[in-house]
């Protein structure tokens, strides 16, 4: 007669697996949590749309431009739902492409218009350069401060900011992506807050173009660290929602105080330059695909330059 099989024991570090009712309860709590979050977002959006400054055409244009950028991020996540896979080299090329678009946007859509706006307000060449230079530094310093104070996690570089043991890892990723997207939304808003609507549309178009591969990279990276397709796509889409919010804030601020236009343009450029140097280029070079990333950067820069010079 064979010996009875030993009863499996669980060590203190390995809790018993969850039963089916426990898994269902956990899933139900998760869906209720998402419903509460989405309900809160819908209420906040409704309150925002009812605000008096939303009647300003510049703010409405900024909201539309930011919304298009958010939609582009959402479209970029769709290949993950179709189980498409991309090599790390392709991911790094797409990151480089986004960096190139942002660099050209800083130069042609933000810094040069900021200099022109300062001169239009009566500043001389040196004074205009000083205003834009200080604005650049202030924008970069503001985002650097947020980067230090807000806990977030990058896909390759890891955890940054204060440690928060109770914060779920997924939300650390979302926070990092939101910090990345915030300057783009502000840039769109400040652009629409100025007088050059065609240039603002070119800027929003360029940012939306680079948001498509960016959304794809975000969703693929979330899949790579173990999240399901639906969660990866959902978080990727959520990461783009900060752009219309930032766009409305930037446009409203500049519309209420037109003297802030050169400062706002320069600060948005400084924040974007910080993201390019501190986040995108290092991330695209960490896996040894510097040439592919640099090629993507050059192509993105040229595309955005053509958009800005042809449309603006």
Rosetta blueprint (number, residue, H / E / L):
1 X L
2 X L
3 X L
4 X L
5 X L
6 X L
7 X L
8 X L
9 X L
10 X L
11 X L
12 X L
13 X L
14 X L
15 X L
16 X L
17 X L
18 X L
19 X L
20 X H
21 X H
22 X H
23 X H
24 X H
25 X H
26 X H
27 X H
28 X H
29 X H
30 X H
31 X H
32 X H
33 X H
34 X H
35 X H
36 X H
37 X H
38 X H
39 X H
40 X H
41 X H
42 X H
43 X H
44 X H
45 X H
46 X H
47 X H
48 X H
49 X H
50 X L
51 X L
52 X H
53 X H
54 X H
55 X H
56 X L
57 X H
58 X H
59 X H
60 X H
61 X H
62 X H
63 X H
64 X H
65 X H
66 X H
67 X H
68 X H
69 X H
70 X H
71 X H
72 X H
73 X H
74 X H
75 X H
76 X H
77 X L
78 X H
79 X H
80 X H
81 X H
82 X L
83 X L
84 X L
85 X L
86 X L
87 X L
88 X H
89 X H
90 X H
91 X H
92 X H
93 X H
94 X H
95 X H
96 X H
97 X H
98 X H
99 X H
100 X H
101 X H
102 X H
103 X H
104 X H
105 X H
106 X H
107 X H
108 X H
109 X H
110 X H
111 X H
112 X H
113 X H
114 X H
115 X H
116 X H
117 X H
118 X H
119 X H
120 X H
121 X L
122 X L
123 X L
124 X L
125 X H
126 X H
127 X H
128 X H
129 X H
130 X H
131 X H
132 X H
133 X H
134 X H
135 X H
136 X H
137 X H
138 X H
139 X H
140 X H
141 X H
142 X H
143 X H
144 X H
145 X H
146 X H
147 X H
148 X H
149 X H
150 X L
151 X L
152 X E
153 X E
154 X E
155 X L
156 X L
157 X L
158 X E
159 X E
160 X E
161 X L
162 X L
163 X L
164 X L
165 X L
166 X L
167 X L
168 X L
169 X H
170 X H
171 X H
172 X H
173 X H
174 X H
175 X H
176 X H
177 X H
178 X H
179 X H
180 X H
181 X H
182 X H
183 X H
184 X H
185 X H
186 X H
187 X H
188 X H
189 X H
190 X H
191 X H
192 X H
193 X H
194 X L
195 X L
196 X L
197 X H
198 X H
199 X H
200 X H
201 X H
202 X H
203 X H
204 X H
205 X H
206 X H
207 X H
208 X H
209 X H
210 X H
211 X H
212 X H
213 X H
214 X H
215 X H
216 X H
217 X H
218 X H
219 X H
220 X H
221 X H
222 X H
223 X H
224 X H
225 X L
226 X L
227 X L
228 X L
229 X H
230 X H
231 X H
232 X H
233 X H
234 X H
235 X H
236 X H
237 X H
238 X H
239 X H
240 X H
241 X H
242 X H
243 X H
244 X H
245 X H
246 X H
247 X H
248 X H
249 X H
250 X H
251 X H
252 X H
253 X H
254 X H
255 X H
256 X H
257 X L
258 X H
259 X H
260 X H
261 X H
262 X H
263 X H
264 X H
265 X H
266 X H
267 X H
268 X H
269 X H
270 X H
271 X H
272 X H
273 X H
274 X H
275 X H
276 X H
277 X H
278 X H
279 X H
280 X H
281 X H
282 X H
283 X H
284 X H
285 X H
286 X L
287 X L
288 X L
289 X L
290 X H
291 X H
292 X H
293 X H
294 X H
295 X H
296 X H
297 X H
298 X H
299 X H
300 X H
301 X H
302 X H
303 X H
304 X H
305 X H
306 X H
307 X H
308 X H
309 X H
310 X H
311 X H
312 X L
